[in-house]
Amino acid sequence: MRPDRSVASVKGVAVATQADAIATYLAELTVVEDDVLRHARERAAVGGMPPVSADSGAFLRFAARWVGAQAAVEIGSGAGYSGVWIARGLAPKGILTTIEADPGHQRLAKETYEEAGLSSRIRAILGRALDVLPRLTDGGYDLAFLDAKKSEYPEYLEHALRLVRPGGVIIADNVLWSGRVADPKVTDPDTEGLRAYGRRIAGDERLDSVILTVGDGLAVSRMRRHEELEA
Ligand SMILES: C[S@@+](CC[C@H](N)C(=O)[O-])C[C@H]1O[C@@H](n2cnc3c(N)ncnc32)[C@H](O)[C@@H]1O
């Protein structure tokens, strides 16, 4: 059940009506989608897998650059929209590993990577996240982005904690779930998974976390370094 409020979308930025004017103002100033991203958003609409908002995508690129990411892992490729933003933020020879369970979605994502000229920098793995993640290298990633099955987010987090190096970041999309996480009457597995995720990052000493009200909510967690854990 969606909260009873009208929501507008500006370049994919979902906001409550009272904030429309501000969102329009910010979207014009901060988020520029080129043809590659616009086409990826169109593929996603055809395939029925909603991409992150444009400002969330811009944040992913920003985060990848901020941590100097050489290697990133994404759970849930969709049509490749978020993957392009992340890959564009990687260091020059950086590689994005992206996991997708649906072959049709992966096909669309590969079209997007091809159009972006990023095919050689993106390793697309077909499979269910919980089958693929155990095969990835401990501490081998600077950034993890979670955007597949919401009920599995707590399990994705356990893998991300193993995969991301100290100083790296774990980012999860949809943590506000159009407000459903704040409605106690909503108790479906996806909403509960998102609530459990929020509680876990808030209570984990290994992480510095903040939830940003960008798009549908981005949970951003930085892995503390050894010396920071002791401080
Ligand atoms: C919301 S879409 C991802 C959108 C994409 N991150 C973007 O912003 O462009 C979620 C994707 O996760 C995939 N998915 C769902 N469950 C999965 C699972 N268990 N393992 C891997 N992928 C999964 C879906 O097929 C879908 O393509």
The ligand as a Gaussian input file, in Angstrom:
#p B3LYP/6-31G(d) Opt

LIG

0 1
 C       15.163000      -2.532000      -9.534000
 S       15.893000      -3.531000     -10.741000
 C       17.561000      -2.947000     -10.796000
 C       17.684000      -1.611000     -11.422000
 C       19.099000      -1.185000     -11.674000
 N       19.936000      -1.313000     -10.490000
 C       19.118000       0.264000     -12.131000
 O       18.973000       1.156000     -11.282000
 O       19.259000       0.498000     -13.325000
 C       16.133000      -5.026000      -9.841000
 C       16.807000      -6.105000     -10.664000
 O       17.197000      -7.146000      -9.763000
 C       16.986000      -8.376000     -10.412000
 N       16.859000      -9.407000      -9.369000
 C       15.780000      -9.700000      -8.605000
 N       16.068000     -10.684000      -7.746000
 C       17.363000     -11.009000      -7.962000
 C       18.234000     -11.946000      -7.382000
 N       17.833000     -12.750000      -6.391000
 N       19.504000     -12.015000      -7.837000
 C       19.931000     -11.179000      -8.828000
 N       19.133000     -10.285000      -9.429000
 C       17.871000     -10.192000      -8.999000
 C       15.711000      -8.171000     -11.216000
 O       15.616000      -9.119000     -12.263000
 C       15.871000      -6.753000     -11.695000
 O       16.480000      -6.708000     -12.960000

